[in-house]
Amino acid sequence: MSSTLREASKDTLQAKDKTYHYYSLPLAAKSLGDIARLPKSLKVLLENLLRWQDGESVTDEDIQALAGWLKNAHADREIAWRPARVLMQDFTGVPAVVDLAAMREAVKRLGGDTSKVNPLSPVDLVIDHSVTVDHFGDDDAFEENVRLEMERNHERYMFLKWGKQAFSRFSVVPPGTGICHQVNLEYLGKAVWSELQDGEWIAYPDSLVGTDSHTTMINGLGVLGWGVGGIEAEAAMLGQPVSMLIPDVVGFKLT
């Protein structure tokens, strides 16, 4: 397989008078063989490896191992996967913003440009883990619980508000909006992302890591998602790949 597979699988499409580039699995199949029968989840991972192939973090051998998964329906190879975005909640997200702020402070001490310290992947932080039910059973219960939540967490929430204003590619969903996983399903998830890279619009499937075990709910919409710890989420936020074994896939038939 040629090391130029990444470019060989690149194709274009037109949408609303705009040209998008994407990485085509049918084009990749000319070098990889039959990949049409791969599980859809692995096809998303395969596109990701094609898009990020650089010969170092993603190699020809990585792509071949994933493309050849059908031989044994299993592969013992570690790959470097880069999710499209990161989902956080306020319990684990606040330390991540503190780390970003500390990085800016360190850059400032060294005389650098603090505005260059930003997430490299889009981050959505949903505030939903601080609510306490003090009132219930009456029409004003929701409003009263939100009011008390704001009072008790004022300093934390002001810090997150600052983070939203200070960092690019970082958004905060305010308290009282809903549980982060439902917000992710209904508002944050996309079928396809697009991004301007080196003067070209690149289209690619949605995928994410989230700092909660329920992140995997998003898979029900066909969006690949994993629950991870805070360190892995911060690494993804800063553009680092997530290392994992090529996953096993379990299928079932409804009758």
PyMOL commands that set and color helices and strands:
alter all, ss='L'
color gray80, all
select helices_A, chain A and resi 5-8+25-32+40-52+60-67+69-71+90-109+114-116+141-152+154-166+180-188+213-221+230-237
alter helices_A, ss='H'
color red, helices_A
select strands_A, chain A and resi 10-15+18-23+78-81+85-89+123-126+170-173+192-197+200-205+207-210+224-227+242-245
alter strands_A, ss='S'
color yellow, strands_A
deselect
rebuild
show_as cartoon
